[in-house]
Amino acid sequence: MDVLRLLLISLIISSASAANNGDKVTLEIYYESLCPYCSNLIVNYLYKLFDSDLISITDLKLIPYGNAKIKPNGTIVCQHGEYECILNTVEACAIDAWPDVNVYFPFVYCVEKLIYQHNYTYWETCFEKVGLDPSPVLDCYNGERGKELELGYAAVTNALQPPHRYVPWVTVDGQPLYDDYRDFVSYICKAYKGTATPSACSESSLGLIRKVKMNLINSLYGEETFKSVLFRMGSAIVSWLQRYKQVASS
């Protein structure tokens, strides 16, 4: 089933009608391979780009570095240990070897799916699953190129403004989404300035997203509790405005 899904993703990507590069919205995902929140985003959310025509207006960039640090001797130390550094470099090498999102994303998705399932030591099976020659990635990882790529991703990550606070750190056209990163679809649709609006950006689709978010809030806080929170917030704002007017007029 996983193999079929990977092939389906690849076919959907390939058949998506491409928008002009100048019209595309840049979606950047700053992540680290063994971060559970990162694998959850890639496996359970990011694939939505390819289940619809949204990829046709999106310039997706994956930056596998995250919260890693560089020691004075140039060694990279990863938050979740040595194996995370290995897989960060493997995914960086895949992106470098196959820069077309049509090719590299199914591989990254496969690796992250294994991570999500706690089977990441079997990551090399992904080459066969997606039908790719492992040589370019393994040569990159075992040579100097892999280290160069990770140092480059380190520079890009450390240059973020505002700096990233955690991972995954998601930006749309350079603007961070903070904790709302799972709702990247609506941000992409809002940022898109082209004329070929994909169906994923229709009012009905975005309305469904908003409905799901409201249902989630209600499930967490309860409908009445959430309404009372809104009421208290509104009352506090009105009270503050009244005090402000009194001070301004005195």
C-alpha positions as CSV (number, residue, x, y, z in Angstrom):
1,M,0.0,0.0,0.0
2,D,2.8,2.4,0.9
3,V,4.5,1.7,-2.5
4,L,1.2,2.4,-4.3
5,R,0.8,5.7,-2.4
6,L,4.3,6.8,-3.2
7,L,3.8,6.1,-6.9
8,L,0.4,7.9,-6.8
9,I,2.1,10.9,-5.3
10,S,4.8,10.9,-8.0
11,L,2.1,10.6,-10.7
12,I,0.0,13.5,-9.3
13,I,3.1,15.7,-9.0
14,S,4.1,14.9,-12.6
15,S,0.6,15.6,-14.0
16,A,0.0,18.8,-12.0
17,S,-0.3,21.8,-14.3
18,A,2.7,24.0,-13.6
19,A,2.2,27.7,-12.9
20,N,4.7,30.3,-13.9
21,N,7.6,30.4,-11.5
22,G,7.0,34.0,-10.9
23,D,3.5,33.3,-9.7
24,K,4.4,30.5,-7.3
25,V,4.3,30.8,-3.6
26,T,7.4,29.6,-1.8
27,L,6.8,27.1,1.0
28,E,9.9,26.4,3.1
29,I,10.0,23.6,5.7
30,Y,12.9,23.8,8.1
31,Y,13.1,20.5,9.9
32,E,15.2,17.6,11.2
33,S,14.7,14.0,10.2
34,L,14.0,12.4,13.6
35,C,11.8,15.1,15.0
36,P,8.4,13.5,15.5
37,Y,6.5,16.7,14.8
38,C,8.5,17.1,11.5
39,S,7.8,13.6,10.3
40,N,4.1,14.1,11.3
41,L,4.0,17.3,9.2
42,I,5.6,15.6,6.1
43,V,3.6,12.4,6.3
44,N,0.2,13.5,7.4
45,Y,0.0,17.1,6.1
46,L,2.5,18.0,3.5
47,Y,1.3,15.3,1.1
48,K,-1.9,17.4,0.7
49,L,0.1,19.5,-1.8
50,F,0.1,16.5,-4.1
51,D,-3.3,15.1,-3.4
52,S,-4.7,18.3,-5.0
53,D,-3.5,20.7,-7.7
54,L,-1.9,23.0,-5.0
55,I,1.6,21.9,-6.0
56,S,1.1,23.7,-9.3
57,I,1.3,27.1,-7.5
58,T,3.8,26.1,-4.8
59,D,7.6,26.2,-4.8
60,L,8.4,23.7,-2.1
61,K,11.7,23.8,-0.4
62,L,12.8,21.3,2.3
63,I,15.7,22.3,4.5
64,P,16.8,19.2,6.6
65,Y,19.0,20.7,9.4
66,G,16.7,22.0,12.2
67,N,18.2,22.5,15.6
68,A,21.6,21.0,14.8
69,K,24.8,22.8,16.0
70,I,28.3,23.2,14.5
71,K,31.2,22.6,16.8
72,P,34.4,24.7,16.6
73,N,36.1,21.9,14.7
74,G,33.3,21.9,12.1
75,T,31.5,18.7,13.3
76,I,27.7,18.9,13.1
77,V,25.9,17.7,16.2
78,C,22.2,16.9,15.8
79,Q,19.5,17.2,18.4
80,H,18.4,13.6,18.2
81,G,21.8,12.0,17.9
82,E,24.1,10.7,15.2
83,Y,21.4,8.8,13.2
84,E,19.5,12.1,12.7
85,C,22.7,13.6,11.2
86,I,22.9,10.6,8.9
87,L,19.3,11.0,7.7
88,N,19.5,14.8,7.5
89,T,22.4,14.3,5.1
90,V,20.7,11.5,3.2
91,E,17.7,13.7,2.5
92,A,19.9,16.6,1.7
93,C,21.7,14.5,-0.8
94,A,18.4,13.2,-2.3
95,I,17.3,16.8,-2.9
96,D,20.6,17.7,-4.4
97,A,20.8,14.6,-6.6
98,W,17.2,14.9,-7.8
99,P,16.3,18.6,-7.5
100,D,12.9,18.1,-9.2
101,V,10.3,17.9,-6.5
102,N,8.6,15.2,-8.7
103,V,11.5,13.0,-7.9
104,Y,12.9,13.8,-4.5
105,F,9.6,14.3,-2.5
106,P,8.4,10.6,-2.8
107,F,11.8,9.5,-1.5
108,V,11.8,12.0,1.4
109,Y,8.2,11.0,2.2
110,C,9.2,7.3,2.2
111,V,12.0,7.9,4.7
112,E,9.9,10.1,6.9
113,K,7.1,7.5,6.8
114,L,9.5,4.9,8.2
115,I,10.7,7.4,10.8
116,Y,7.0,8.1,11.8
117,Q,6.6,4.3,12.1
118,H,9.8,4.0,14.2
119,N,11.4,1.9,11.4
120,Y,13.9,4.4,10.2
121,T,16.9,2.0,10.1
122,Y,15.2,0.5,7.0
123,W,15.5,3.8,5.1
124,E,17.5,2.3,2.3
125,T,14.5,0.3,1.2
126,C,13.0,3.6,-0.1
127,F,15.3,3.5,-3.1
128,E,13.6,0.4,-4.4
129,K,10.1,1.5,-3.3
130,V,10.3,4.7,-5.4
131,G,12.3,3.1,-8.2
132,L,15.5,5.3,-7.9
133,D,19.2,4.4,-8.2
134,P,20.8,4.8,-4.8
135,S,24.2,5.6,-6.2
136,P,23.9,9.4,-6.4
137,V,22.7,9.7,-2.8
138,L,25.1,7.2,-1.3
139,D,28.1,8.8,-3.2
140,C,27.0,12.2,-1.9
141,Y,26.6,10.9,1.7
142,N,29.9,9.1,1.7
143,G,31.8,11.9,0.1
144,E,32.4,15.6,0.8
145,R,29.2,16.7,-0.9
146,G,26.9,15.7,1.9
147,K,28.9,17.7,4.5
148,E,28.9,20.7,2.2
149,L,25.1,20.5,1.8
150,E,24.5,20.4,5.5
151,L,26.8,23.3,6.2
152,G,24.9,25.2,3.5
153,Y,21.5,24.3,5.1
154,A,23.0,25.4,8.5
155,A,23.8,28.8,7.1
156,V,20.4,29.2,5.6
157,T,18.7,28.1,8.8
158,N,20.8,30.3,11.1
159,A,20.2,33.3,8.8
160,L,16.4,33.1,9.3
161,Q,14.7,36.4,10.4
162,P,13.1,36.1,12.7
163,P,15.2,33.2,14.0
164,H,13.5,29.8,14.1
165,R,12.3,28.9,17.6
166,Y,11.6,25.2,17.1
167,V,11.0,22.7,14.4
168,P,9.2,22.3,12.1
169,W,9.6,25.9,11.2
170,V,7.4,26.7,8.2
171,T,7.4,29.9,6.2
172,V,5.3,31.1,3.3
173,D,7.1,33.6,1.1
174,G,9.5,34.2,4.0
175,Q,6.8,34.8,6.6
176,P,6.8,32.3,9.5
177,L,3.5,30.5,10.3
178,Y,4.6,29.8,13.9
179,D,2.2,27.3,15.6
180,D,-0.3,27.5,12.7
181,Y,2.1,25.7,10.4
182,R,-0.3,22.8,9.8
183,D,-2.7,25.3,8.1
184,F,-0.1,26.1,5.4
185,V,-2.7,25.5,2.6
186,S,-4.8,28.6,3.5
187,Y,-1.6,30.7,3.8
188,I,-0.5,29.6,0.3
189,C,-3.9,30.4,-1.2
190,K,-3.9,33.8,0.5
191,A,-0.3,34.6,-0.8
192,Y,-1.0,33.4,-4.3
193,K,-1.2,36.4,-6.8
194,G,-1.6,34.4,-10.0
195,T,-4.7,33.9,-12.1
196,A,-4.8,30.1,-12.4
197,T,-6.3,29.6,-8.9
198,P,-6.3,25.9,-8.0
199,S,-9.4,24.2,-6.8
200,A,-7.8,23.6,-3.4
201,C,-8.0,27.4,-2.9
202,S,-11.8,27.5,-3.5
203,E,-14.0,29.0,-0.8
204,S,-15.5,25.6,-0.1
205,S,-12.1,24.0,0.5
206,L,-10.9,26.8,2.7
207,G,-14.3,26.9,4.5
208,L,-13.9,23.3,5.3
209,I,-10.4,24.0,6.7
210,R,-11.8,26.7,9.0
211,K,-14.6,24.4,10.1
212,V,-12.1,21.7,11.0
213,K,-10.1,24.2,13.0
214,M,-13.2,25.4,14.9
215,N,-14.2,21.8,15.6
216,L,-10.7,21.2,17.0
217,I,-10.9,24.2,19.2
218,N,-14.4,23.2,20.5
219,S,-13.1,19.6,21.2
220,L,-10.2,21.0,23.2
221,Y,-12.1,23.7,25.1
222,G,-15.8,22.9,24.7
223,E,-18.1,25.1,22.8
224,E,-19.5,27.0,25.7
225,T,-16.0,27.5,27.2
226,F,-14.7,28.8,23.9
227,K,-17.6,31.2,23.6
228,S,-17.0,32.4,27.1
229,V,-13.3,33.0,26.3
230,L,-14.2,35.1,23.3
231,F,-16.7,37.0,25.4
232,R,-14.1,37.8,28.1
233,M,-11.6,38.8,25.4
234,G,-14.2,41.1,23.8
235,S,-15.1,42.6,27.2
236,A,-11.4,43.2,28.1
237,I,-10.8,45.0,24.7
238,V,-13.9,47.2,25.2
239,S,-12.8,48.1,28.8
240,W,-9.3,48.9,27.6
241,L,-10.6,51.2,24.8
242,Q,-12.8,53.0,27.3
243,R,-9.8,53.6,29.6
244,Y,-7.7,54.7,26.7
245,K,-10.3,57.3,25.6
246,Q,-10.5,58.6,29.2
247,V,-6.8,59.1,29.4
248,A,-6.6,60.6,25.9
249,S,-9.3,63.2,26.7
250,S,-7.9,64.2,30.1
